[in-house]
Amino acid sequence: MSAGRIHVDHLSIELGEGAARFEVLRDLSVTIEPGEFVCLLGPSGCGKSTLLGALAGHLSPSQGRLSLDGEAITGPDPDRGLVFQQHTLFPWKTVLDNVGYGLKMKGVPRAERERRATELLQLVGLQGFERRYPRELSGGMQQRVEIARVLINDPRVLLMDEPFGALDALTRSRMQELLLALWTRMRTTVVFVTHDIDEALFLADRVLVIGPRPGRIVEELKLDFARPRSAALLTDPEFVQLKRRCLNLLRDDGHAPPLERLTPLGTPRWRFAT
C-alpha cells in the first residue's frame, strides 16, 4: 500500500481563549507509515485525543504542519475515518442504512450501497442484523456497525479514539481481535488512542508514549510480536516487561531508566527512542 502516510511536523496546539488559553501539545513530530498500526498511549489530559482531532481535521495547529500523503490536512475528509468511544449511529436508521450512509451522501445508488454495506456487515460478524436499529444491539455490536460505517468509505487512515473503552473486558478483548483481523485484511493505516497499556501493546506495531500536558512523545516502542496475536500474549514475559516499562514512564512523568531486551543470541529485540 502506498497511500496512508501521516507526517506530523513540529506540531503545537493551544486551546481556549484569552487568559484561559493553554498549551495541549508542544513541538510534536512523527511519521506514520502506510498500513502501520500505531497506538497513542498516555494519561488522561495529555493531548492524545487532541492529536487525533487534529489528524481528523477538526482542530487547527497553533504551530507546525500535518499532512497525509504529502497533502496538508486542513479539514475533515472521508479519507480519514474517525471512530469514537461512544457510537454516533443514527437511531432512526437501520444498521444497513447507517453503514451505507456515507455512500448515500456520495450519490451511490441504493442497490450498490446496500450490497457494499451487506458485505461489510458480514465482515464484522453482523450478518442477519441488517434491518435492526442501534437500540436493539449490544454495545459491542454498535461499535462493529460504527467501524463498518467508517470502512465503507475506504479511508486511507482509520482514527480511533478509545473505541472500546466503554465495553466490558470480554467484549473489549473480542473487539480487539476483530479489529486486528480487519486491519490484517485491509491494511489501512490505524492511529489508535488508548490509556490502556495492555491494549496498546497487544494491538500496535508501534506505541508512542505521550507525556503529561503539554503533550510530547517521550518514548517510542517498536514491537515485533508475531501476528496474528491472541490473548495468550498478555502473559508472555516479554510483554509483561514492556508493560512494566510503560507503567514506569506514565508514573514518572515520562522519565524511566533505559531498557534493552536481549534475545538468547544477544541481539536487541526491543528498541526505544525518544
Secondary structure, DSSP 4 states (H G I P E B T S, - for coil): -----EEEEEEEEEESSGGG-EEEEEEEEEEE-TT-EEEEE--TTSSHHHHHHHHHTSS--SEEEEEETTEE--S--TTEEEE-SS----TTS-HHHHHTHHHHHTT--HHHHHHHHHHHHHHTT-TT-TT--GGGS-HHHHHHHHHHHHHTT--SEEEEESTTTTS-HHHHHHHHHHHHHHHHHH--EEEEEES-HHHHHHH-SEEEEE-SSSB-EEEEEE----SS--GGGGG-HHHHHHHHHHHHHHHTTT-------B-TTS-B--EEE-
